[in-house]
Amino acid sequence: MEKYLICGLGNIGDKYAGTRHNIGFEVVDFMALQKEIPFVSARYGDIAEIKIRGRKVILLKPSTFMNLSGKAVRYYLEQEKIKIENLLVITDDVALPLGKIRIRSKGGDGGHNGLDHIIEILGTQNFNRLRFGVGNDYPRGMQVEYVLGQWFEEQIPVVKEKIKKAAEAVESFVQQGVERTMNIYNTL
């Protein structure tokens, strides 16, 4: 059976819940909720196993904190014998407008510490990622406070709608592959 690892990036703890930096957690939480599958605590993170069209999909929320996410990703790739082509990392991105989704099959870290650590630990930039735009509505020098801050009230309806869209994109990735998914979702 074909296996996939979908890693939503975020930071553990109530203090980070509902922050822009935790959008990866929110997308995988939404997917698990749709399938009524709970997350369970495991090594290096919380995981939920779902099925998408007969394929085994492991949803992962690393418990290593953002800057050490690579440990959890590498562990589950190796433990579950998942090919790197079947990895999709979901992350926030200040370079994209709020709610814009961009899927890429490779690339740099874009200044994102979670992606930076995954690239370092895996030894490659060649893995799929879904970048979720959080906008950049912050004063110069305030990026950290912005991404670690809660959504503005007026952003929440857009975020909820786009979380659903991101979950659809993940399902498309599992069913149709990264190229087709990029063609569909990068144009929205």
N, C-alpha and C positions, 0 to 999 in steps of 0.2 A: 504494500500500500504506500502510495506517495505521501511523504510527510512535509509539512511546512512549519516554519517558526515565524510567528508574527510578534515582534517585540515593540511594545509601546513604551517610550521613554518617559520618565518622570522621577520624582523624588518621593520616598515613602514618608508617612507621617501626616497627621491632621493639619499641621502648619502649612503643608504644601498642597493640600486637597483644593481643587478648584482654581489652581493657578494656571497661567498660560503655559508655563514650562511643563505642566503635567498633562497636556493634551493627548499625548501618546497613551497614557493610562486611561484617559476618558474614552478613547476610541475602542481599546480592547475591552474595557468594562462594558461598553454598550454592546459589543458583539457577544460577549458571554451572557449578558442579560437577555438578549434576543433569543438565545438558544437555551436559556434557563439552566446554564451550567455555572456553578460557583467556582471562584478561584480558591485554590488551596495553597497554603504556605509550603514551599519546597526549598531546595538548596538555591541560594542566590536570587530567590524571587518567588512571586506568587504565579502559579500557572493554572490555566483552564484548558482542557482538551475538548475541542469541538470537531464536528465533521462538516465538511463542505463538499457536496457531491461525491461522497465516498472517499474523500481525502482526509487524512488526519492532520489537524491544525492545532498547534500548541500556541496558545496566547500567553505571552510572558510579560510580567511587570517586574523588572529587576528590583531587588531590595538593596542593591549595592550603592545607592545614590547615583545620580546622573553621571558624575565624573568617572565612575568605575563600571559603567554599564557593559563594557567589553567582556568582563569576567563572566557575567551571566549568559551573554550571547554565545560565547565560545563553549561554555559548559553544556548548554542545551543542544548546540549544533553537534558536538561530539557525542554526548550521552544518547541522543536520539538518532544519531547517524543521518543528519539532515544535510543535504547538499547546500552549499552557500547560495546557489541560484534560487533556492526555495526559502531564503531569508528575506523578510521585509521589516525594516525598522521604521517606526512612526515617530516623528519628532516635530517640535514646534520650530517655526522659522520667522524671524523678525523681518527678513528681506522680502517676504510675501505679504500682500494685503490680507486683511482679516478674512479668514475662511477660504482663501485660495488654496487649492490642493495641487501639488506638483509631485509626480512620481518620476524617479530616476533609477537607472540600473547601476549607476556608479557616480562618483564625484567626491569632492573634498568635504571637509567638515563644516565649511561656511561659518567658522567661528563657534560652532556648537561643541561644548565639551563632551557631551555624551557620544556624539558621532566621532569625535577625535579619539576617544578611548577605544571605541569599537574598531576603528581603522588601525590603531596602534596594536591592539591585541590580535586581530585577525591577520594583520600584515598585508592588508589590501583595501583599496577604496572600491573594489568591484563587488558591491552588494546593493540590493534594492533598498530604496527608502521612499517613504511617503512623507513629504514635508507639508505641514499644516500651517498656513499663514496665520500669524497672530498680530500682524501689523507692527507699526513702529511709532506709535503715538506717545512718544516719551521725549523729555528734554535731553539734550546732549549729556552724555555721561551717566544716564539713568537707566541703561538697558537692563542691568541685573535686577534692579528694583521692579522694572516693568514686567520682565518675564516671570519673576517670582511673585508678582502681584496677582490679585484676583481679577477676573474679567469685570469690565465696566458693565453696569446694568444694561445699557443699550446694546452691548455686544452679545449678551447671552442668547437671544433668539437666533442670531446668525450662527453662533457657535454650535448650538444644538442641532440646527438643520445641517450644518457642514459635517458634524460628527457622523450623522447618518450617511452622508455622501462618502465620507472617508471609509466607513465600514463597507459600503457597496464596492468601493475601489479595491479593498482588501479581498473581498469575495471574487471580484473579477480577476485579480492577480492570481489567486489560487486556481480558478477555473480556466482562465484564458492566457495566462502568462503576462510578463511585464510589458512587452511591446504593445500588445493590443490594449492593455489597461492604460498605458501612457496615451495612446491615440484617443481613447474615450475621455479620460478624466483630466488630462492636462489642458483640454480645450474649454472646460467649463469655467 
